[in-house]
């Protein structure tokens, strides 16, 4: 297993944790990926029993496909470029909407080896969109291209796990 943003190997499988949690909640997941190019969806689908949870995903590596396929507003992409926190949120929301899922999970950033549009190598945004809204996390990763992409997958899954945990806590509070 690869290491996370802090160079540490996660305990257990972040993908297995979210698949299990979503299965327990009877909820579904979709992905929208740029810099990870399918690594996120691959990490999810290697988990046994995922077919009841994972709806599908979009790999929108080219900027114009972020708009055409994932529904990211073209003016947002034109103004800010593809490596932006609001673009990450729009990707998560677009993947969720296009795949008719309860949750959307997205990655965008610069894996290198060169900076892109003035954005440094290692600048990554991961975002989640769910029933309770959206959130985004900025990552400033170091290391080579492979590490940046792998760490982005781990951190995206961690963000989703946190949001699911928050939803579980809110559900329990509502039940009281």
Secondary structure by P-SEA (a helix, b strand, c coil): cccccccccccccaaaaaaaaaaaacbbbbbbbccccaaaaaaaacccccccccccccccccaaaaaacccccaaaaaacccccaaaaaaaaaaaaaaacccbbbbccccccccccccccccccccccccccbbbbbbbbccccaaaaaaaaaaaaaaaaaaaaaaaaaaaaaaac
